[in-house]
């Protein structure tokens, strides 16, 4: 189910990613590099140990 502000057929997560990309693209060059570095996310998954 999409929130009212989200176009039909898009998940909220994808919608927010598109909005964030648009905001970063509109930034001034001196702030753009820092924003793009912050946008890169690293995720580490850890499986629970079976006992």
C-alpha distance matrix in Angstrom:
0.0 3.8 6.6 9.3 11.5 9.6 10.6 8.6 8.6 8.8 7.5 8.7 11.7 12.8 12.6 14.7 17.0 17.7 18.5 20.7 22.5 23.3 24.6 26.8 28.1 29.2 31.1 34.9 36.5 37.9 34.5 32.6 34.1 33.3 29.7 29.3 31.1 28.7 25.7 26.9 25.5 27.3 25.7 28.0 26.9 29.4 29.6 30.9 34.5 35.3 38.2
3.8 0.0 3.8 6.5 8.0 5.8 7.3 6.5 7.4 6.7 5.9 6.3 9.8 10.6 9.5 11.7 14.4 14.7 15.1 17.6 19.5 19.9 21.2 23.6 24.8 25.7 27.7 31.5 33.2 34.8 31.4 29.5 31.3 30.7 26.9 26.7 28.8 26.5 23.4 25.0 24.1 26.3 25.2 27.8 27.3 30.1 30.7 32.3 36.0 37.1 40.1
6.6 3.8 0.0 3.8 5.5 5.3 8.2 8.8 10.6 9.4 8.4 6.9 10.7 12.0 10.0 11.3 14.6 15.0 14.5 17.0 19.4 19.4 20.1 22.9 24.3 24.7 26.6 30.3 32.4 33.7 30.2 28.7 30.8 29.9 26.1 26.5 28.5 26.0 23.2 25.3 24.4 26.9 26.0 28.8 28.6 31.2 32.2 33.5 37.3 38.6 41.4
9.3 6.5 3.8 0.0 3.8 5.5 7.7 8.7 11.7 11.1 11.2 9.9 13.7 14.4 11.6 13.2 16.6 16.2 15.2 18.2 20.4 19.7 20.5 23.7 24.8 24.7 26.8 30.5 32.9 34.3 31.0 29.6 32.1 31.3 27.6 28.1 30.5 28.0 25.4 27.7 27.3 30.0 29.3 32.3 32.2 35.0 36.0 37.3 41.1 42.4 45.2
11.5 8.0 5.5 3.8 0.0 3.8 6.6 9.2 12.0 10.6 10.9 9.0 12.3 12.6 9.3 10.5 13.9 13.2 11.7 14.9 17.1 16.1 16.8 20.1 21.1 20.9 23.1 26.7 29.2 30.7 27.5 26.1 28.7 28.1 24.3 24.9 27.5 25.2 22.6 25.2 25.1 28.1 27.9 31.1 31.5 34.5 35.8 37.4 41.2 42.8 45.7
9.6 5.8 5.3 5.5 3.8 0.0 3.8 6.4 8.5 6.8 7.5 6.5 9.8 9.5 6.5 8.8 11.7 10.9 10.6 13.8 15.5 15.1 16.5 19.3 20.2 20.6 22.9 26.7 28.7 30.4 27.3 25.4 27.7 27.3 23.5 23.6 26.2 24.1 21.1 23.3 23.2 26.0 25.7 28.9 29.2 32.2 33.5 35.3 39.1 40.7 43.7
10.6 7.3 8.2 7.7 6.6 3.8 0.0 3.8 6.4 5.9 8.5 9.0 11.9 10.4 7.9 11.2 13.2 11.6 12.0 15.5 16.5 15.7 17.9 20.6 20.8 21.4 24.2 27.8 29.7 31.8 28.9 26.7 29.0 29.1 25.4 25.0 27.8 26.2 22.9 24.9 25.1 27.8 27.6 30.8 31.0 34.2 35.3 37.3 41.0 42.5 45.7
8.6 6.5 8.8 8.7 9.2 6.4 3.8 0.0 3.8 5.6 8.3 10.1 13.0 11.7 10.2 13.7 15.5 14.3 15.3 18.6 19.4 19.1 21.3 23.8 24.0 24.9 27.7 31.3 33.0 35.2 32.2 29.9 32.0 32.1 28.3 27.7 30.3 28.7 25.3 26.9 26.7 29.1 28.4 31.4 31.1 34.1 34.9 36.9 40.5 41.6 44.8
8.6 7.4 10.6 11.7 12.0 8.5 6.4 3.8 0.0 3.8 6.8 9.7 11.9 10.2 10.0 13.6 14.6 13.8 15.7 18.5 18.9 19.3 21.8 23.8 23.9 25.4 28.1 31.7 33.0 35.2 32.3 29.7 31.4 31.5 27.9 26.8 29.2 27.8 24.2 25.3 25.0 27.1 26.3 29.0 28.6 31.7 32.2 34.4 37.9 39.1 42.4
8.8 6.7 9.4 11.1 10.6 6.8 5.9 5.6 3.8 0.0 3.8 6.5 8.3 6.5 6.3 9.9 10.9 10.4 12.3 14.9 15.5 16.2 18.5 20.4 20.9 22.5 24.8 28.5 29.8 31.7 28.8 26.2 27.8 27.9 24.2 23.2 25.6 24.0 20.5 21.7 21.4 23.7 23.0 26.0 25.9 29.1 30.0 32.2 35.9 37.3 40.6
7.5 5.9 8.4 11.2 10.9 7.5 8.5 8.3 6.8 3.8 0.0 3.8 5.4 5.4 6.2 8.6 10.0 10.8 12.4 14.3 15.6 16.9 18.6 20.2 21.4 23.1 24.9 28.7 29.8 31.4 28.2 25.9 27.2 26.8 23.2 22.4 24.3 22.4 19.0 20.1 19.2 21.3 20.3 23.2 22.9 26.0 26.9 29.0 32.6 34.1 37.3
8.7 6.3 6.9 9.9 9.0 6.5 9.0 10.1 9.7 6.5 3.8 0.0 3.8 5.5 5.0 6.0 8.5 9.9 10.4 12.1 14.2 15.3 16.4 18.3 19.9 21.2 22.8 26.5 27.9 29.2 25.8 23.9 25.4 24.6 21.0 20.7 22.6 20.3 17.2 18.8 18.0 20.4 19.7 22.7 22.8 25.8 27.1 28.9 32.7 34.4 37.4
11.7 9.8 10.7 13.7 12.3 9.8 11.9 13.0 11.9 8.3 5.4 3.8 0.0 3.8 5.5 5.2 6.2 8.8 10.0 10.6 12.4 14.4 15.4 16.5 18.4 20.2 21.4 25.1 26.1 27.2 23.8 21.7 22.8 22.0 18.5 17.9 19.4 17.2 14.0 15.3 14.3 16.6 16.0 19.1 19.5 22.7 24.3 26.4 30.1 32.0 35.2
12.8 10.6 12.0 14.4 12.6 9.5 10.4 11.7 10.2 6.5 5.4 5.5 3.8 0.0 3.8 5.5 5.0 6.3 8.7 9.9 10.6 12.5 14.4 15.4 16.6 18.7 20.4 24.0 24.9 26.5 23.4 20.9 22.1 21.9 18.3 17.2 19.2 17.7 14.1 15.3 15.0 17.5 17.4 20.6 21.2 24.6 26.2 28.7 32.3 34.2 37.5
12.6 9.5 10.0 11.6 9.3 6.5 7.9 10.2 10.0 6.3 6.2 5.0 5.5 3.8 0.0 3.8 5.4 5.2 6.3 8.7 10.1 10.8 12.6 14.5 15.5 16.9 19.0 22.7 24.1 25.8 22.7 20.4 22.2 22.0 18.3 17.8 20.2 18.5 15.2 17.1 17.2 20.2 20.3 23.7 24.4 27.8 29.4 31.7 35.4 37.4 40.6
14.7 11.7 11.3 13.2 10.5 8.8 11.2 13.7 13.6 9.9 8.6 6.0 5.2 5.5 3.8 0.0 3.8 5.4 5.0 6.1 8.6 9.8 10.5 12.3 14.2 15.4 16.8 20.5 21.9 23.2 19.9 17.9 19.7 19.0 15.2 15.2 17.5 15.3 12.3 14.7 14.8 17.9 18.3 21.8 22.9 26.3 28.3 30.4 34.1 36.4 39.4
17.0 14.4 14.6 16.6 13.9 11.7 13.2 15.5 14.6 10.9 10.0 8.5 6.2 5.0 5.4 3.8 0.0 3.8 5.4 5.1 6.2 8.7 9.9 10.6 12.3 14.4 15.7 19.3 20.1 21.6 18.4 16.0 17.3 17.0 13.4 12.5 14.8 13.3 9.8 11.8 12.3 15.5 16.3 20.0 21.4 24.9 27.1 29.6 33.2 35.6 38.8
17.7 14.7 15.0 16.2 13.2 10.9 11.6 14.3 13.8 10.4 10.8 9.9 8.8 6.3 5.2 5.4 3.8 0.0 3.8 5.5 5.2 6.3 8.8 10.0 10.6 12.6 14.7 18.3 19.3 21.4 18.6 15.9 17.7 18.1 14.5 13.6 16.6 15.6 12.2 14.3 15.5 18.8 19.8 23.5 24.9 28.5 30.6 33.2 36.8 39.1 42.3
18.5 15.1 14.5 15.2 11.7 10.6 12.0 15.3 15.7 12.3 12.4 10.4 10.0 8.7 6.3 5.0 5.4 3.8 0.0 3.8 5.4 5.1 6.3 8.7 9.9 10.8 12.7 16.5 18.2 20.0 16.9 14.8 17.3 17.3 13.5 13.6 16.7 15.2 12.4 15.3 16.5 20.1 21.3 25.0 26.5 30.0 32.3 34.7 38.3 40.7 43.8
20.7 17.6 17.0 18.2 14.9 13.8 15.5 18.6 18.5 14.9 14.3 12.1 10.6 9.9 8.7 6.1 5.1 5.5 3.8 0.0 3.8 5.4 5.1 6.2 8.6 10.0 10.9 14.6 15.8 17.2 14.0 11.9 14.0 13.7 9.9 10.1 13.0 11.4 8.7 11.9 13.4 17.1 18.7 22.5 24.4 27.9 30.5 32.9 36.4 39.1 42.1
22.5 19.5 19.4 20.4 17.1 15.5 16.5 19.4 18.9 15.5 15.6 14.2 12.4 10.6 10.1 8.6 6.2 5.2 5.4 3.8 0.0 3.8 5.5 5.2 6.1 8.7 10.2 13.6 14.3 16.3 13.7 10.8 12.7 13.4 10.0 9.0 12.4 12.0 9.0 11.6 13.9 17.4 19.4 23.1 25.3 28.9 31.5 34.2 37.6 40.3 43.5
23.3 19.9 19.4 19.7 16.1 15.1 15.7 19.1 19.3 16.2 16.9 15.3 14.4 12.5 10.8 9.8 8.7 6.3 5.1 5.4 3.8 0.0 3.8 5.5 5.1 6.3 8.9 12.5 14.0 16.4 13.9 11.4 14.2 15.1 11.8 11.6 15.3 14.9 12.4 15.2 17.5 21.2 23.1 26.9 28.9 32.5 35.1 37.7 41.1 43.8 46.9
24.6 21.2 20.1 20.5 16.8 16.5 17.9 21.3 21.8 18.5 18.6 16.4 15.4 14.4 12.6 10.5 9.9 8.8 6.3 5.1 5.5 3.8 0.0 3.8 5.4 5.2 6.5 10.3 12.3 14.1 11.2 9.5 12.7 12.9 9.6 10.6 14.0 13.1 11.5 14.9 17.1 20.9 23.0 26.7 29.0 32.5 35.2 37.6 41.1 43.9 46.9
26.8 23.6 22.9 23.7 20.1 19.3 20.6 23.8 23.8 20.4 20.2 18.3 16.5 15.4 14.5 12.3 10.6 10.0 8.7 6.2 5.2 5.5 3.8 0.0 3.8 5.4 5.3 8.7 9.7 11.4 8.7 6.2 9.0 9.7 6.6 7.1 10.7 10.5 9.1 12.3 15.1 18.7 21.3 25.0 27.6 31.1 34.0 36.6 39.9 42.9 45.8
28.1 24.8 24.3 24.8 21.1 20.2 20.8 24.0 23.9 20.9 21.4 19.9 18.4 16.6 15.5 14.2 12.3 10.6 9.9 8.6 6.1 5.1 5.4 3.8 0.0 3.8 5.6 8.4 9.2 12.0 10.4 7.4 10.3 12.1 9.7 9.3 13.1 13.7 12.1 14.7 17.7 21.3 23.9 27.5 30.1 33.7 36.5 39.3 42.6 45.5 48.6
29.2 25.7 24.7 24.7 20.9 20.6 21.4 24.9 25.4 22.5 23.1 21.2 20.2 18.7 16.9 15.4 14.4 12.6 10.8 10.0 8.7 6.3 5.2 5.4 3.8 0.0 3.8 6.7 9.0 11.6 10.1 8.3 11.9 13.4 11.1 11.8 15.4 15.7 14.5 17.6 20.5 24.1 26.7 30.4 32.9 36.4 39.3 41.9 45.3 48.2 51.2
31.1 27.7 26.6 26.8 23.1 22.9 24.2 27.7 28.1 24.8 24.9 22.8 21.4 20.4 19.0 16.8 15.7 14.7 12.7 10.9 10.2 8.9 6.5 5.3 5.6 3.8 0.0 3.8 6.3 8.2 6.4 5.5 9.3 10.4 8.7 10.3 13.4 13.7 13.4 16.5 19.6 23.1 25.9 29.5 32.3 35.7 38.8 41.2 44.5 47.6 50.4
34.9 31.5 30.3 30.5 26.7 26.7 27.8 31.3 31.7 28.5 28.7 26.5 25.1 24.0 22.7 20.5 19.3 18.3 16.5 14.6 13.6 12.5 10.3 8.7 8.4 6.7 3.8 0.0 3.8 5.6 5.6 6.0 9.3 10.7 10.4 12.0 14.6 15.4 15.9 18.6 21.9 25.2 28.3 31.7 34.8 38.0 41.3 43.8 46.9 50.1 52.9
36.5 33.2 32.4 32.9 29.2 28.7 29.7 33.0 33.0 29.8 29.8 27.9 26.1 24.9 24.1 21.9 20.1 19.3 18.2 15.8 14.3 14.0 12.3 9.7 9.2 9.0 6.3 3.8 0.0 3.8 5.5 4.9 6.9 9.3 10.0 10.7 13.0 14.7 15.3 17.5 21.0 24.0 27.4 30.6 33.9 37.1 40.4 43.1 46.0 49.3 52.1
37.9 34.8 33.7 34.3 30.7 30.4 31.8 35.2 35.2 31.7 31.4 29.2 27.2 26.5 25.8 23.2 21.6 21.4 20.0 17.2 16.3 16.4 14.1 11.4 12.0 11.6 8.2 5.6 3.8 0.0 3.8 5.7 6.7 7.8 9.6 11.2 12.5 13.9 15.5 17.6 20.8 23.7 27.1 30.2 33.6 36.6 40.1 42.5 45.4 48.8 51.4
34.5 31.4 30.2 31.0 27.5 27.3 28.9 32.2 32.3 28.8 28.2 25.8 23.8 23.4 22.7 19.9 18.4 18.6 16.9 14.0 13.7 13.9 11.2 8.7 10.4 10.1 6.4 5.6 5.5 3.8 0.0 3.8 5.7 5.6 6.3 8.8 10.3 11.0 12.5 15.1 18.1 21.2 24.4 27.6 30.8 33.9 37.3 39.6 42.6 46.0 48.6
32.6 29.5 28.7 29.6 26.1 25.4 26.7 29.9 29.7 26.2 25.9 23.9 21.7 20.9 20.4 17.9 16.0 15.9 14.8 11.9 10.8 11.4 9.5 6.2 7.4 8.3 5.5 6.0 4.9 5.7 3.8 0.0 3.8 5.5 5.1 6.1 8.7 10.0 10.5 12.9 16.2 19.4 22.6 26.0 29.2 32.4 35.7 38.3 41.3 44.6 47.4
34.1 31.3 30.8 32.1 28.7 27.7 29.0 32.0 31.4 27.8 27.2 25.4 22.8 22.1 22.2 19.7 17.3 17.7 17.3 14.0 12.7 14.2 12.7 9.0 10.3 11.9 9.3 9.3 6.9 6.7 5.7 3.8 0.0 3.8 5.5 5.2 6.3 8.7 9.9 11.3 14.8 17.5 21.0 24.1 27.5 30.6 34.1 36.7 39.5 42.9 45.7
33.3 30.7 29.9 31.3 28.1 27.3 29.1 32.1 31.5 27.9 26.8 24.6 22.0 21.9 22.0 19.0 17.0 18.1 17.3 13.7 13.4 15.1 12.9 9.7 12.1 13.4 10.4 10.7 9.3 7.8 5.6 5.5 3.8 0.0 3.8 5.5 5.2 6.3 8.7 10.5 13.4 16.1 19.5 22.5 25.9 28.8 32.4 34.7 37.6 41.0 43.6
29.7 26.9 26.1 27.6 24.3 23.5 25.4 28.3 27.9 24.2 23.2 21.0 18.5 18.3 18.3 15.2 13.4 14.5 13.5 9.9 10.0 11.8 9.6 6.6 9.7 11.1 8.7 10.4 10.0 9.6 6.3 5.1 5.5 3.8 0.0 3.8 5.4 5.1 6.2 9.1 11.9 15.2 18.2 21.6 24.7 27.8 31.2 33.5 36.6 39.9 42.6
29.3 26.7 26.5 28.1 24.9 23.6 25.0 27.7 26.8 23.2 22.4 20.7 17.9 17.2 17.8 15.2 12.5 13.6 13.6 10.1 9.0 11.6 10.6 7.1 9.3 11.8 10.3 12.0 10.7 11.2 8.8 6.1 5.2 5.5 3.8 0.0 3.8 5.4 5.0 6.8 10.3 13.4 16.7 20.0 23.2 26.5 29.7 32.4 35.4 38.7 41.6
31.1 28.8 28.5 30.5 27.5 26.2 27.8 30.3 29.2 25.6 24.3 22.6 19.4 19.2 20.2 17.5 14.8 16.6 16.7 13.0 12.4 15.3 14.0 10.7 13.1 15.4 13.4 14.6 13.0 12.5 10.3 8.7 6.3 5.2 5.4 3.8 0.0 3.8 5.4 5.7 8.8 11.3 14.9 17.9 21.3 24.4 27.8 30.4 33.2 36.6 39.4
28.7 26.5 26.0 28.0 25.2 24.1 26.2 28.7 27.8 24.0 22.4 20.3 17.2 17.7 18.5 15.3 13.3 15.6 15.2 11.4 12.0 14.9 13.1 10.5 13.7 15.7 13.7 15.4 14.7 13.9 11.0 10.0 8.7 6.3 5.1 5.4 3.8 0.0 3.8 5.5 7.5 10.4 13.5 16.7 19.9 22.9 26.4 28.7 31.7 35.0 37.7
25.7 23.4 23.2 25.4 22.6 21.1 22.9 25.3 24.2 20.5 19.0 17.2 14.0 14.1 15.2 12.3 9.8 12.2 12.4 8.7 9.0 12.4 11.5 9.1 12.1 14.5 13.4 15.9 15.3 15.5 12.5 10.5 9.9 8.7 6.2 5.0 5.4 3.8 0.0 3.8 6.1 9.8 12.5 16.0 18.9 22.3 25.4 28.0 31.2 34.3 37.2
26.9 25.0 25.3 27.7 25.2 23.3 24.9 26.9 25.3 21.7 20.1 18.8 15.3 15.3 17.1 14.7 11.8 14.3 15.3 11.9 11.6 15.2 14.9 12.3 14.7 17.6 16.5 18.6 17.5 17.6 15.1 12.9 11.3 10.5 9.1 6.8 5.7 5.5 3.8 0.0 3.8 6.8 10.0 13.3 16.4 19.8 23.0 25.8 28.8 32.0 35.0
25.5 24.1 24.4 27.3 25.1 23.2 25.1 26.7 25.0 21.4 19.2 18.0 14.3 15.0 17.2 14.8 12.3 15.5 16.5 13.4 13.9 17.5 17.1 15.1 17.7 20.5 19.6 21.9 21.0 20.8 18.1 16.2 14.8 13.4 11.9 10.3 8.8 7.5 6.1 3.8 0.0 3.8 6.4 10.0 12.9 16.3 19.5 22.2 25.2 28.4 31.4
27.3 26.3 26.9 30.0 28.1 26.0 27.8 29.1 27.1 23.7 21.3 20.4 16.6 17.5 20.2 17.9 15.5 18.8 20.1 17.1 17.4 21.2 20.9 18.7 21.3 24.1 23.1 25.2 24.0 23.7 21.2 19.4 17.5 16.1 15.2 13.4 11.3 10.4 9.8 6.8 3.8 0.0 3.8 6.6 10.0 13.2 16.6 19.4 22.2 25.4 28.4
25.7 25.2 26.0 29.3 27.9 25.7 27.6 28.4 26.3 23.0 20.3 19.7 16.0 17.4 20.3 18.3 16.3 19.8 21.3 18.7 19.4 23.1 23.0 21.3 23.9 26.7 25.9 28.3 27.4 27.1 24.4 22.6 21.0 19.5 18.2 16.7 14.9 13.5 12.5 10.0 6.4 3.8 0.0 3.8 6.5 9.9 13.1 15.9 18.9 22.0 25.0
28.0 27.8 28.8 32.3 31.1 28.9 30.8 31.4 29.0 26.0 23.2 22.7 19.1 20.6 23.7 21.8 20.0 23.5 25.0 22.5 23.1 26.9 26.7 25.0 27.5 30.4 29.5 31.7 30.6 30.2 27.6 26.0 24.1 22.5 21.6 20.0 17.9 16.7 16.0 13.3 10.0 6.6 3.8 0.0 3.8 6.6 10.0 12.8 15.5 18.8 21.8
26.9 27.3 28.6 32.2 31.5 29.2 31.0 31.1 28.6 25.9 22.9 22.8 19.5 21.2 24.4 22.9 21.4 24.9 26.5 24.4 25.3 28.9 29.0 27.6 30.1 32.9 32.3 34.8 33.9 33.6 30.8 29.2 27.5 25.9 24.7 23.2 21.3 19.9 18.9 16.4 12.9 10.0 6.5 3.8 0.0 3.8 6.6 9.7 12.6 15.6 18.8
29.4 30.1 31.2 35.0 34.5 32.2 34.2 34.1 31.7 29.1 26.0 25.8 22.7 24.6 27.8 26.3 24.9 28.5 30.0 27.9 28.9 32.5 32.5 31.1 33.7 36.4 35.7 38.0 37.1 36.6 33.9 32.4 30.6 28.8 27.8 26.5 24.4 22.9 22.3 19.8 16.3 13.2 9.9 6.6 3.8 0.0 3.8 6.4 9.0 12.3 15.3
29.6 30.7 32.2 36.0 35.8 33.5 35.3 34.9 32.2 30.0 26.9 27.1 24.3 26.2 29.4 28.3 27.1 30.6 32.3 30.5 31.5 35.1 35.2 34.0 36.5 39.3 38.8 41.3 40.4 40.1 37.3 35.7 34.1 32.4 31.2 29.7 27.8 26.4 25.4 23.0 19.5 16.6 13.1 10.0 6.6 3.8 0.0 3.8 6.4 9.1 12.4
30.9 32.3 33.5 37.3 37.4 35.3 37.3 36.9 34.4 32.2 29.0 28.9 26.4 28.7 31.7 30.4 29.6 33.2 34.7 32.9 34.2 37.7 37.6 36.6 39.3 41.9 41.2 43.8 43.1 42.5 39.6 38.3 36.7 34.7 33.5 32.4 30.4 28.7 28.0 25.8 22.2 19.4 15.9 12.8 9.7 6.4 3.8 0.0 3.8 6.4 9.3
34.5 36.0 37.3 41.1 41.2 39.1 41.0 40.5 37.9 35.9 32.6 32.7 30.1 32.3 35.4 34.1 33.2 36.8 38.3 36.4 37.6 41.1 41.1 39.9 42.6 45.3 44.5 46.9 46.0 45.4 42.6 41.3 39.5 37.6 36.6 35.4 33.2 31.7 31.2 28.8 25.2 22.2 18.9 15.5 12.6 9.0 6.4 3.8 0.0 3.8 6.3
35.3 37.1 38.6 42.4 42.8 40.7 42.5 41.6 39.1 37.3 34.1 34.4 32.0 34.2 37.4 36.4 35.6 39.1 40.7 39.1 40.3 43.8 43.9 42.9 45.5 48.2 47.6 50.1 49.3 48.8 46.0 44.6 42.9 41.0 39.9 38.7 36.6 35.0 34.3 32.0 28.4 25.4 22.0 18.8 15.6 12.3 9.1 6.4 3.8 0.0 3.8
38.2 40.1 41.4 45.2 45.7 43.7 45.7 44.8 42.4 40.6 37.3 37.4 35.2 37.5 40.6 39.4 38.8 42.3 43.8 42.1 43.5 46.9 46.9 45.8 48.6 51.2 50.4 52.9 52.1 51.4 48.6 47.4 45.7 43.6 42.6 41.6 39.4 37.7 37.2 35.0 31.4 28.4 25.0 21.8 18.8 15.3 12.4 9.3 6.3 3.8 0.0
